[in-house]
Amino acid sequence: MILRSSTSLSRFFPYVVCIAILFLFWYSTRCEICEEEDSICIPAFLNNFHQDFDTQIRQQIVYDVTKMLDYHVSPYQEIVVYDSEFFGKILVIDEEIMITERDETHYHEMIAHVPLNYMPDAKKVLIVGGGDGGTLGQVLAHPNIESATLVDIDEMVIRMSQKHFPKIAKSFSHPKARVLFEDGAKFVAREKMQAHGEGLYDVVIVDSTDFNRALTLFTADFYSNCKAILKEGGIFVINVESPSYSLNVVASSSQKLHPLFRNTHYFQVSIPTYLSGHYLFCMMSDEIHPYRSSIDWTKYQSKHITTHYYSPDVHYASFAIPNFVRKVIFSDPPHVQDINLTVS
């Protein structure tokens, strides 16, 4: 009887040993990585974040991270914040990188300062998306702005940004900021109805993801509604995609936007943590041309805006897009010889 019991127990001995070894390994590694009370532990053998495998380009990028600082699933999307030694904090939505502390200024400075420097006396700006607060902060760096309205469908993105990216998200508490939590496409459609044909905003900026619930922000109807709420001579700016990896998206956007505005022009930016590192925005206006319209750079300098990426030289150079992009867009790209350096 006792012998049979010992034999029976001995059958489980290897499993017990394996479990004990795994526990000791996990316990020894978790303390190295998780030192903050509010962070979520990532064992050393799992301390990486990888974006979804892109089936078109056959590529997947892996980031070495030290902590998962926060994780939430909102009614709209999965939101995660990681920490890393090189990139700093990383905001990820549905497994796609939105911003890193290392290079967020590249994106936010370009999407804001490029259009606003053509309109040095702009008063009202609308931002659709932009839940991290970066674009809003760059817009409000222009003292002439009297009101900046930001519409984002997901309040959780803003709350997590305020918690983990306070330097960027401090813009939400600016007295000139108006923050609304609702569907951006529906908001713009309602503004169009209430405007009765009169423009409401000097500049409209779309700073949004381009998947899931945000797909309504990339339709011809939405673009048309955005134009309808622009003041005369206003500027409309959207984020597009990587021309190096998603040229078809660039071509599709050009097909939708070109019929709406007299001037539809793409400008580029280097964002190392986005796929390919090569990214495009599109600026549209019936009156403003990227090279033929003059910019009062003296007035810009008088605003004392500190930038990490943006400069007058980068501004003009960003519109010099590569030939392979020129071939798929419907508008005539600007030419360097057309740059107007006079101040009106």
Secondary structure, DSSP 8 states (H G I E B T S, - for coil): -HHHHHHHHHTTHHHHHHHHHHHHHHHHHHHHH--STTSB---GGG-EEE---BTTTTB--EEE-SEEEEEEE-SS-EEEEEEETTTEEEEEETTEEEEETTTHHHHHHHHHHHHHTT-TT--EEEEEE-TTSHHHHHHHTSTT--EEEEE-S-HHHHHHHHHH-HHHHGGGG-TTEEEE-S-HHHHHHHHHHHHTT---EEEEEEE--SSGGGGGGGSHHHHHHHHHTEEEEEEEEEE---TTT-HHHHHHHHHHHTTT-SEEEEEEEE-TTSTTSEEEEEEEESS--TTTS---HHHHHHTT---SS--HHHHHHHT---HHHHTT-SS----GGG------
